[in-house]
Amino acid sequence: MKRGTFFVLVFLGAVLVAAEQGFSQTVPIVNFRNRGAQYQIGDENEVLIQVNIWGFVRMPGQYLVPSDTDLISLISFAGGPTEDADITKVKLVRTIHLGSDGADEKKKIYEFNVKKFLETGDKSLNPQLMPNDTVIIKGSTVHLISRMLEFASKLTFIAQIYFWISVAKRY
């Protein structure tokens, strides 16, 4: 294989990956400053807490929600799960402060079966959220397999281009 052909194939692969990821994605700039305690009060004089939701929901991000918000409500605020979401293993990452000064902290990870909650109504599967909780909803196995097949398809396309280039050079 000639060096030029190899670089053309690598370039085409990079273009396909970049097109899939999207050139227009922007990353917000966050300025973290050492601030004192801040409280947000909602429209109905309720204390609001800051929570995060990541993964396979329609509108992932950081939300200010009433302090009595539960897991299902947060997922609903975020537009609900996408079709590719695995709601049988929803993770909740919680920071637990140890000691009175708050200097020691420990991350605790819980896993909840939201599908089972929707089927049974078991309230133990729908916890109340705490400030700075992060909820993570991963993609389903079907989604993962679909992504792998899509990647294999792109590799096959690149190999096919290489084949046609090598055939064209013979004639």
C-alpha positions as CSV (number, residue, x, y, z in Angstrom):
1,M,0.0,0.0,0.0
2,K,1.4,3.4,-0.9
3,R,1.8,6.0,1.7
4,G,-0.5,8.5,-0.1
5,T,-3.4,6.0,-0.2
6,F,-3.0,5.2,3.5
7,F,-3.2,8.8,4.4
8,V,-6.3,9.3,2.2
9,L,-8.0,6.4,4.1
10,V,-7.0,7.7,7.5
11,F,-8.3,11.2,6.5
12,L,-11.7,9.7,5.3
13,G,-12.0,7.8,8.6
14,A,-11.4,11.0,10.6
15,V,-13.9,12.9,8.5
16,L,-16.6,10.2,9.1
17,V,-15.9,10.2,12.9
18,A,-15.9,14.0,13.1
19,A,-19.1,14.3,11.1
20,E,-20.8,11.9,13.5
21,Q,-19.6,13.8,16.5
22,G,-20.7,17.1,15.1
23,F,-18.5,20.1,14.6
24,S,-20.9,22.5,16.3
25,Q,-20.8,21.1,19.8
26,T,-19.7,23.7,22.3
27,V,-18.5,23.3,25.8
28,P,-19.8,25.8,28.3
29,I,-17.1,27.6,30.3
30,V,-17.7,27.2,34.0
31,N,-16.0,29.5,36.4
32,F,-15.7,27.9,39.8
33,R,-15.0,30.3,42.6
34,N,-14.8,29.7,46.3
35,R,-18.3,30.9,47.3
36,G,-20.1,30.7,50.6
37,A,-23.3,28.8,51.0
38,Q,-25.9,29.8,48.5
39,Y,-29.6,29.0,48.6
40,Q,-32.1,29.3,45.8
41,I,-35.8,29.9,46.6
42,G,-38.4,28.8,44.1
43,D,-41.6,30.5,43.1
44,E,-43.5,28.9,45.9
45,N,-40.9,29.8,48.6
46,E,-39.4,26.3,48.5
47,V,-35.7,25.6,48.8
48,L,-34.2,24.5,45.5
49,I,-31.3,22.1,45.3
50,Q,-28.8,21.6,42.5
51,V,-28.7,18.1,40.9
52,N,-27.2,16.7,37.7
53,I,-28.6,14.2,35.2
54,W,-26.3,12.6,32.5
55,G,-26.8,10.1,29.8
56,F,-29.7,8.9,27.9
57,V,-32.4,11.5,28.7
58,R,-33.8,14.1,26.3
59,M,-32.2,17.1,28.1
60,P,-29.3,16.1,30.3
61,G,-27.7,18.8,32.4
62,Q,-27.7,20.5,35.8
63,Y,-31.1,21.4,37.3
64,L,-32.4,23.4,40.2
65,V,-35.2,21.4,41.6
66,P,-37.3,21.6,44.8
67,S,-35.7,19.9,47.8
68,D,-38.4,17.2,47.9
69,T,-37.7,16.0,44.3
70,D,-37.4,12.3,43.7
71,L,-35.6,10.3,41.0
72,I,-38.6,9.9,38.7
73,S,-39.4,13.6,38.9
74,L,-35.8,14.5,37.9
75,I,-35.9,12.2,35.0
76,S,-39.2,13.8,34.0
77,F,-37.7,17.3,34.3
78,A,-35.0,16.2,31.9
79,G,-37.6,15.2,29.3
80,G,-37.7,11.5,30.2
81,P,-35.5,8.7,29.1
82,T,-34.6,8.2,25.4
83,E,-35.5,5.1,23.5
84,D,-32.0,3.8,23.9
85,A,-31.9,4.2,27.7
86,D,-31.4,1.3,30.1
87,I,-33.8,2.3,32.9
88,T,-33.1,-1.0,34.8
89,K,-29.8,0.2,36.1
90,V,-30.0,3.9,36.9
91,K,-27.1,5.1,39.0
92,L,-27.2,7.8,41.7
93,V,-23.9,9.2,42.8
94,R,-24.2,10.9,46.2
95,T,-21.5,12.8,48.1
96,I,-21.6,12.1,51.8
97,H,-19.9,14.6,54.1
98,L,-18.0,13.0,57.0
99,G,-17.2,15.0,60.1
100,S,-18.5,18.4,61.2
101,D,-16.2,20.5,59.2
102,G,-17.2,19.0,55.8
103,A,-13.6,18.5,54.8
104,D,-13.9,14.7,54.5
105,E,-16.3,13.4,51.9
106,K,-17.1,10.0,50.4
107,K,-18.9,9.2,47.2
108,K,-21.6,6.6,47.4
109,I,-23.1,5.0,44.3
110,Y,-26.6,3.5,44.4
111,E,-28.4,1.7,41.6
112,F,-32.1,1.8,41.0
113,N,-34.4,-0.2,38.7
114,V,-36.8,2.5,37.4
115,K,-38.6,0.0,35.2
116,K,-39.4,-2.1,38.2
117,F,-40.7,1.0,40.0
118,L,-43.0,1.8,37.1
119,E,-44.3,-1.8,37.2
120,T,-44.7,-2.2,41.0
121,G,-44.8,1.3,42.5
122,D,-42.3,0.3,45.1
123,K,-41.3,3.6,46.6
124,S,-37.9,2.3,47.8
125,L,-36.9,2.3,44.1
126,N,-37.6,6.1,43.8
127,P,-35.3,7.9,46.3
128,Q,-35.5,11.5,47.3
129,L,-32.6,13.5,45.8
130,M,-30.1,15.4,47.9
131,P,-28.1,18.5,46.9
132,N,-25.3,17.8,44.3
133,D,-26.6,14.3,43.5
134,T,-25.7,13.0,40.0
135,V,-28.0,10.6,38.2
136,I,-26.5,8.6,35.3
137,I,-28.7,6.7,32.8
138,K,-26.6,4.5,30.5
139,G,-27.6,3.2,27.1
140,S,-29.1,-0.2,26.5
141,T,-27.2,-3.3,25.2
142,V,-29.2,-2.9,21.9
143,H,-27.8,0.6,21.6
144,L,-24.2,-0.6,22.2
145,I,-24.5,-3.3,19.6
146,S,-26.0,-0.9,17.2
147,R,-23.1,1.5,17.7
148,M,-20.6,-1.3,17.2
149,L,-22.3,-2.4,13.9
150,E,-22.3,1.2,12.7
151,F,-18.6,1.5,13.4
152,A,-17.9,-1.8,11.5
153,S,-20.0,-0.5,8.6
154,K,-17.7,2.6,8.4
155,L,-14.6,0.5,8.5
156,T,-16.0,-1.6,5.7
157,F,-16.7,1.5,3.7
158,I,-13.1,2.7,4.1
159,A,-11.8,-0.7,3.1
160,Q,-14.0,-0.7,0.1
161,I,-12.6,2.7,-1.0
162,Y,-9.1,1.4,-0.6
163,F,-10.0,-1.7,-2.7
164,W,-11.4,0.5,-5.5
165,I,-8.3,2.8,-5.4
166,S,-6.0,-0.2,-5.7
167,V,-8.0,-1.7,-8.5
168,A,-8.1,1.7,-10.4
169,K,-4.3,1.9,-10.1
170,R,-3.8,-1.5,-11.9
171,Y,-5.6,-0.2,-15.0
